[in-house]
Amino acid sequence: MAKPTYYIDENCIDCDLCHETAPEMFARDDDEGRSVVTRPPATDEELSLYREAAEACPVEAIREEK
């Protein structure tokens, strides 16, 4: 069974919401002009925060593919 993939797609408007929700998993990529996932969630609590950020994302750019 493959592990899920976590990423932010090109629709990101770099609104900072994900950084505020889970700063240990999200960061700004100044070269790309958008946010990126720095590492996947490592615990159930982090997964919850990741999904909270994804749910709150105004452009639905935070992705999780299974």
VMD Tcl script that draws the C-alpha trace (Angstrom):
set ca {
  {0.00 0.00 0.00}
  {1.45 3.36 -1.07}
  {1.89 6.18 1.42}
  {-0.23 9.30 0.88}
  {1.36 12.24 -0.90}
  {1.04 15.68 0.69}
  {1.56 18.84 -1.37}
  {0.28 22.28 -2.27}
  {-0.74 22.77 -5.87}
  {-0.19 25.76 -8.17}
  {-3.45 27.43 -7.10}
  {-1.85 28.56 -3.83}
  {-2.17 32.30 -3.17}
  {0.27 32.19 -0.22}
  {-2.30 33.55 2.23}
  {-0.35 32.34 5.30}
  {-3.25 30.34 6.71}
  {-1.42 27.01 6.54}
  {1.69 28.54 8.16}
  {-0.44 29.73 11.05}
  {-2.24 26.40 11.42}
  {0.77 24.06 11.19}
  {4.08 25.94 10.88}
  {6.10 22.76 11.30}
  {4.70 21.33 8.05}
  {4.29 24.40 5.83}
  {6.63 27.15 4.66}
  {6.80 29.88 2.07}
  {8.85 29.24 -1.06}
  {9.93 32.71 -2.15}
  {11.21 31.41 -5.50}
  {7.81 29.86 -6.33}
  {5.77 32.63 -4.70}
  {3.60 30.17 -2.83}
  {3.54 27.87 0.16}
  {4.94 24.34 0.19}
  {4.71 21.28 2.40}
  {8.06 20.94 4.17}
  {7.35 17.46 5.49}
  {4.38 15.12 5.76}
  {2.40 14.78 8.99}
  {4.17 12.40 11.39}
  {1.47 11.90 14.04}
  {-2.30 11.73 14.19}
  {-2.33 15.20 15.74}
  {-0.24 16.58 12.86}
  {-2.49 14.86 10.34}
  {-5.45 16.57 11.97}
  {-3.71 19.95 11.71}
  {-2.79 19.27 8.07}
  {-6.40 18.44 7.26}
  {-7.61 21.49 9.19}
  {-5.33 23.68 7.07}
  {-6.55 21.95 3.90}
  {-10.17 22.47 4.87}
  {-9.58 26.16 5.61}
  {-7.55 26.85 2.46}
  {-9.50 29.47 0.46}
  {-8.41 28.04 -2.90}
  {-8.32 24.33 -1.94}
  {-4.63 24.11 -2.86}
  {-3.53 21.85 0.03}
  {-3.72 18.29 -1.24}
  {-3.54 14.77 0.12}
  {-3.53 11.92 -2.35}
  {-3.82 8.31 -1.27}
}
mol new
graphics top color blue
foreach p $ca { graphics top sphere $p radius 0.5 }
foreach p [lrange $ca 0 end-1] q [lrange $ca 1 end] { graphics top cylinder $p $q radius 0.2 }
display resetview
